[in-house]
Amino acid sequence: MGRLKFDKKLFGVLAVLAITQLIGWGTIGLPAIVSREIAADLQMSLSAVFAGTSVLYVAMGLCAPWLAKAYTRHGARRVMMAGTIVAAPGFVLLSFAREPMLYFAAWAVLGIAGSATLSTGAYIMLNEVAGRQAKSAIGALMLVTGLSGSIFWPTTSFLNDLVGWRGTALVYAAVLILISLPLYAFAAPRRSRVVREEAAQGKAAGASRIPRSTFSLVVSALVLNAFVQFGLGAILIELLRAEGLSAGEAVAFGSMLGVIQISARGIDFLGRGRWDGITTGMVAGTALPVAMLILMASDGSRWAVAVFILLYGAGSGALAVARATIPLVFYDQAEFARAMSMIALPLNLASAISPPLLAGLLTHTGSRGVLALAVLCSCASLAILVLLGRRRPAVAPAAAV
């Protein structure tokens, strides 16, 4: 893996993606702040309001494989422009929702748009531009996008007080058209001739040189990891309360998680390509089951909760980078876009089903059932990463560009 060199072109694309990904992830976080207002307006339960996010992830996952050819043929820039154009009507539709069906339809539209604009498209664009430096570039981007909630939660709260949640949705539609779309159109780099030729050669060559069993292992490791992280992230406060913490203590401990996760991403970024995504995943993946076993073995003691938050936050923060960069170990620029698009389907479906499933498990079995399942999934993911480590090429394809 090469070290990240901030040449003018790479710095430019990172700046564009930092702004647009912050906007993309920040705007779809709308329900986190205005869920009660939406529930009151549409006469829905809070759980039904948050189910809109599940609809988003399902739509993102179902659409992702269909975009593989578009990424290969047209490049990430054009696909992300098209997704942004689709996202704006999604927020307009959300602002006009007067019943649950239209509310969920709006989230489906936003999910279709998100499959083209959120994360996957950004990683593919960085791979088109950075090549061997893509892992470090993705790590740098994730350092910034991890702040989306910190920036947009207070922004959403301010706008909600000013113009209501419907007006906020319209403002976000305008932000996408007036800021994100021009950045993609005029500031993002066009795909180079070399990358276009490699994409055409990859299409002509047919199937990937990587065995299908290896792809299945990559998908399994990433899905198991995402299931644990997205599920625990959604129910963390309730999990800590089930461990005996008060509501205030649970929020205080939970609020530390984001800072620790970003710090872990920063440590991985400072490694500057000294280790690949599999190595990051194996080291970070070891921390997760250890953290959960410590919490299970304790009786809700505050020191155990603190150690759990520290280990889980560091592990999950680094694993977020690993999920995006493990495919770089096996796939070159011509194959990376297709691989990421195919991986996005099960990854987003796991992200959609894990919060309600773990919430139901917490209700019926308590925290021990949730933690036991999380340990099982984390250990299985770690074992698969060890197998993938033995299959890694002598020279990672992304580094052979």
C-alpha positions in Angstrom: 0.0 0.0 0.0 1.3 3.4 -0.9 1.3 6.4 1.4 -1.2 9.1 0.9 0.4 12.1 -0.9 -1.8 15.2 -1.0 -1.2 16.1 -4.6 -3.5 18.8 -6.1 -5.9 16.4 -7.8 -6.3 14.0 -4.9 -6.7 16.9 -2.4 -9.4 18.3 -4.7 -11.5 15.1 -4.9 -11.2 14.6 -1.1 -12.4 18.1 -0.5 -15.4 17.6 -2.8 -16.3 14.2 -1.3 -15.8 15.5 2.3 -18.4 18.2 1.7 -20.9 16.1 -0.3 -20.7 13.1 2.0 -21.2 15.3 5.0 -24.3 16.7 3.4 -25.5 13.3 2.2 -25.2 11.5 5.5 -26.1 14.6 7.6 -29.3 15.3 5.7 -30.7 11.7 5.9 -30.1 11.9 9.7 -33.2 14.2 9.9 -35.4 11.7 11.9 -32.8 11.6 14.7 -33.7 15.2 15.6 -37.3 15.6 14.5 -38.8 12.2 15.0 -41.3 13.3 17.6 -42.6 16.1 15.3 -42.9 13.7 12.4 -44.7 11.2 14.6 -47.2 13.8 15.8 -47.8 15.2 12.3 -48.3 11.8 10.6 -49.9 10.0 13.6 -47.1 7.4 13.6 -45.2 5.7 16.4 -41.6 6.6 17.0 -40.5 3.2 15.9 -42.4 3.6 12.6 -40.7 6.9 12.0 -37.3 5.3 12.4 -38.4 2.5 10.2 -38.0 5.0 7.4 -34.2 4.5 7.8 -34.7 0.8 7.3 -36.5 1.5 4.1 -33.6 3.6 3.0 -31.0 0.9 3.6 -33.1 -1.8 1.9 -33.6 0.5 -1.2 -29.9 1.3 -1.2 -29.0 -2.4 -1.0 -31.4 -3.5 -3.7 -30.3 -0.8 -6.1 -26.6 -1.2 -5.6 -26.0 -4.2 -7.9 -27.8 -2.5 -10.7 -25.4 0.4 -10.6 -22.3 -1.8 -11.1 -22.5 -1.4 -14.9 -23.1 2.3 -14.6 -20.0 2.9 -12.4 -17.9 0.9 -14.9 -19.3 2.5 -18.0 -19.8 6.1 -16.9 -17.6 6.5 -13.8 -18.5 7.5 -10.2 -18.8 11.2 -11.0 -21.7 10.9 -13.4 -23.5 8.3 -11.2 -23.2 10.5 -8.1 -24.5 13.5 -10.1 -27.6 11.4 -11.1 -28.1 10.2 -7.6 -28.0 13.8 -6.3 -30.7 14.8 -8.8 -32.9 12.0 -7.5 -32.3 12.8 -3.9 -33.7 16.3 -4.1 -37.2 15.2 -5.1 -37.0 12.6 -2.3 -36.7 15.4 0.3 -39.5 17.3 -1.5 -41.7 14.3 -1.3 -40.9 13.9 2.4 -41.9 17.5 3.1 -45.3 16.9 1.5 -45.9 13.6 3.3 -49.3 13.6 5.0 -49.6 9.9 5.6 -47.2 7.0 6.4 -47.3 5.5 2.8 -46.0 8.7 1.3 -43.4 9.0 4.1 -42.0 5.6 3.4 -42.1 6.3 -0.4 -39.9 9.3 0.2 -37.4 7.2 2.1 -37.4 4.7 -0.7 -36.6 7.4 -3.2 -33.8 8.7 -0.9 -32.5 5.1 -0.7 -32.4 4.8 -4.5 -30.4 8.1 -4.5 -28.2 7.0 -1.6 -27.1 3.9 -3.5 -25.5 6.2 -6.0 -24.2 9.0 -3.7 -23.4 7.6 -0.3 -20.1 5.8 0.6 -19.9 3.3 -2.2 -19.8 5.9 -4.9 -17.3 7.9 -2.9 -15.0 5.0 -2.4 -15.2 4.1 -6.1 -14.3 7.7 -7.1 -11.3 7.7 -4.7 -10.2 4.4 -6.2 -10.5 5.9 -9.7 -8.3 8.9 -8.7 -6.0 7.5 -6.0 -5.3 3.9 -7.2 -2.7 2.5 -4.8 -3.4 5.4 -2.3 -7.1 4.6 -2.1 -7.0 3.0 1.4 -5.4 6.1 3.0 -7.7 8.4 1.0 -10.8 6.5 2.2 -9.4 6.7 5.8 -9.0 10.5 5.4 -12.5 10.8 4.1 -14.0 8.8 6.9 -12.3 11.0 9.5 -14.4 13.9 8.1 -17.7 12.1 7.4 -17.7 10.8 11.0 -18.5 14.3 12.0 -21.8 14.4 10.0 -24.0 14.0 13.1 -22.0 16.6 15.1 -22.5 19.1 12.3 -26.0 18.4 11.1 -27.8 17.5 14.3 -27.6 21.0 15.6 -28.2 22.4 12.1 -31.4 20.3 11.8 -32.5 21.4 15.3 -32.0 25.1 14.4 -33.8 24.7 11.0 -36.7 22.8 12.7 -37.2 25.6 15.2 -37.0 28.1 12.3 -39.1 26.5 9.6 -40.4 23.2 10.9 -39.4 19.7 9.8 -41.1 20.0 6.5 -39.3 23.3 5.7 -36.0 21.6 6.8 -36.6 18.9 4.3 -37.0 21.5 1.5 -33.9 23.3 2.6 -32.0 20.1 2.4 -33.3 19.5 -1.1 -32.0 22.9 -2.1 -28.7 22.2 -0.5 -28.2 19.1 -2.6 -29.0 20.9 -5.8 -27.2 24.1 -5.1 -24.1 22.7 -3.4 -23.6 19.0 -3.9 -24.6 18.9 -7.6 -22.3 21.7 -8.8 -19.4 20.2 -6.8 -19.8 16.9 -8.6 -20.3 18.6 -12.0 -17.6 21.2 -11.9 -15.1 20.3 -9.1 -14.9 16.5 -9.1 -12.4 15.1 -11.6 -13.5 13.2 -14.7 -12.3 9.6 -15.0 -8.9 9.4 -16.6 -8.4 7.7 -19.9 -6.3 4.9 -18.3 -9.1 4.0 -15.8 -11.7 4.0 -18.6 -9.5 1.7 -20.7 -8.9 -0.6 -17.7 -12.7 -0.7 -17.0 -13.3 -1.6 -20.7 -10.6 -4.4 -20.5 -12.2 -5.7 -17.3 -15.6 -5.8 -18.9 -14.1 -7.6 -22.0 -12.3 -10.1 -19.8 -15.5 -11.2 -18.2 -15.4 -12.7 -14.7 -13.0 -11.5 -12.0 -9.7 -13.3 -11.5 -10.6 -13.6 -7.8 -12.3 -17.0 -6.9 -16.0 -16.7 -6.1 -15.3 -18.4 -2.7 -13.0 -15.5 -1.8 -15.7 -13.0 -2.7 -18.2 -14.9 -0.6 -15.8 -14.8 2.4 -15.3 -11.0 1.9 -19.1 -10.5 1.9 -19.6 -12.8 4.9 -17.0 -11.0 7.0 -18.3 -7.5 6.1 -21.9 -8.4 6.6 -21.4 -10.0 10.0 -19.4 -7.0 11.2 -21.9 -4.5 9.9 -24.8 -6.5 11.5 -23.1 -6.1 14.9 -22.0 -2.5 14.5 -25.2 -1.0 13.1 -27.4 -3.0 15.4 -25.5 -2.1 18.6 -25.1 1.5 17.4 -28.9 1.8 17.3 -29.7 0.2 20.7 -26.5 1.2 22.6 -28.3 3.5 25.1 -31.0 0.9 25.8 -28.4 -1.8 26.1 -26.5 0.2 28.7 -29.7 0.9 30.6 -30.4 -2.8 30.6 -27.0 -3.2 32.2 -28.2 -1.1 35.1 -27.1 2.4 34.2 -29.4 5.4 34.6 -30.6 7.2 31.5 -28.2 10.0 32.1 -25.2 7.7 32.7 -26.1 5.7 29.5 -26.2 8.9 27.4 -22.9 10.1 29.0 -21.1 6.8 28.2 -22.7 6.5 24.8 -21.7 10.0 23.8 -18.0 9.0 24.2 -18.4 6.4 21.5 -18.2 8.7 18.5 -15.1 10.5 19.7 -13.3 7.1 20.3 -14.4 5.8 16.9 -13.1 8.8 15.1 -9.8 8.6 17.1 -9.4 5.0 16.0 -10.0 6.0 12.3 -7.3 8.7 12.8 -4.8 6.1 14.1 -5.4 3.9 11.1 -5.0 6.9 8.8 -1.7 7.8 10.4 -0.5 4.3 9.6 -0.3 5.7 6.0 -0.6 2.3 4.2 1.7 0.3 6.5 -1.1 -2.3 6.8 -4.0 -3.3 4.5 -7.7 -3.6 5.3 -7.5 -7.2 6.3 -4.8 -6.5 8.9 -6.8 -3.5 10.2 -9.9 -5.8 10.4 -8.2 -8.6 12.3 -6.6 -6.3 14.9 -9.7 -4.2 15.4 -12.0 -7.2 15.2 -10.3 -8.8 18.2 -11.3 -5.9 20.4 -15.1 -6.4 19.8 -15.7 -9.8 21.4 -13.2 -8.9 24.2 -15.2 -5.8 24.9 -18.6 -7.7 24.9 -17.3 -10.5 27.1 -16.0 -8.0 29.7 -19.4 -6.4 29.8 -21.2 -9.8 30.1 -18.9 -10.8 32.9 -19.5 -7.7 34.9 -22.6 -6.8 36.9 -23.1 -3.4 35.2 -20.1 -1.9 37.0 -19.0 1.5 35.7 -15.4 0.5 35.1 -16.6 -2.4 32.9 -18.9 -0.2 30.9 -16.0 2.3 30.5 -13.7 -0.5 29.2 -16.4 -1.8 26.9 -17.0 1.7 25.4 -13.2 2.2 24.9 -12.6 -1.2 23.3 -15.8 -1.3 21.3 -15.4 2.3 20.1 -11.8 1.7 19.0 -12.5 -1.6 17.3 -15.7 -0.5 15.6 -14.1 2.8 14.4 -11.2 1.0 12.8 -13.5 -1.7 11.4 -15.5 0.9 9.6 -12.4 1.7 7.6 -11.6 -2.0 7.1 -15.1 -2.6 5.6 -14.4 0.0 2.9 -10.9 -1.1 2.2 -10.8 -4.9 2.4 -12.0 -5.2 -1.2 -8.9 -3.2 -2.3 -6.7 -6.1 -1.2 -8.3 -8.3 -3.9 -9.7 -6.1 -6.6 -8.0 -3.7 -9.0 -9.4 -0.5 -10.4 -11.3 -2.3 -13.2 -13.0 -4.7 -10.7 -13.4 -2.6 -7.6 -16.5 -0.7 -8.7 -18.4 -3.9 -9.6 -17.2 -5.7 -6.3 -18.3 -2.7 -4.1 -21.7 -2.5 -5.9 -22.3 -6.2 -5.3 -21.1 -6.1 -1.7 -23.5 -3.1 -1.0 -26.6 -5.3 -1.3 -26.1 -7.7 1.6 -24.3 -4.9 3.6 -27.2 -2.5 3.4 -29.7 -5.3 4.1 -27.8 -6.3 7.2 -27.7 -2.6 8.3 -31.5 -2.4 7.8 -32.5 -5.5 9.7 -30.0 -5.5 12.6 -31.5 -2.6 14.7 -35.1 -4.0 14.9 -33.8 -7.5 15.4 -31.4 -6.7 18.2 -34.0 -4.4 19.7 -36.5 -7.2 19.8 -33.9 -9.6 21.3 -33.1 -7.0 24.0 -36.7 -6.8 24.9 -37.2 -10.6 25.1 -33.9 -11.8 26.5 -32.2 -8.8 28.0 -28.7 -7.6 27.4 -27.1 -11.0 27.7 -28.9 -12.4 24.6 -27.8 -9.4 22.5 -24.2 -9.5 23.7 -24.0 -13.3 23.2 -25.2 -12.9 19.6 -22.8 -10.0 19.0 -19.9 -12.1 20.3 -20.8 -15.0 18.1 -21.0 -12.8 15.0 -17.8 -10.9 15.8 -15.8 -14.1 16.3 -17.2 -15.6 13.1 -16.2 -12.4 11.2 -12.7 -12.5 12.8 -12.2 -16.1 11.8 -13.2 -15.3 8.2 -10.7 -12.4 8.1 -8.0 -14.8 9.2 -8.9 -17.1 6.3 -8.8 -14.1 3.9 -5.4 -13.1 5.2 -4.1 -16.4 4.0 -5.6 -15.7 0.6 -4.4 -12.2 0.1 -2.3 -11.7 -3.1 1.4 -11.2 -2.8 0.8 -7.7 -4.2 -2.6 -6.2 -3.6 -4.3 -5.5 -6.9 -5.1 -1.9 -6.0 -1.4 -1.3 -5.4 -0.4 -2.7 -8.7 -1.9 0.1 -10.6 
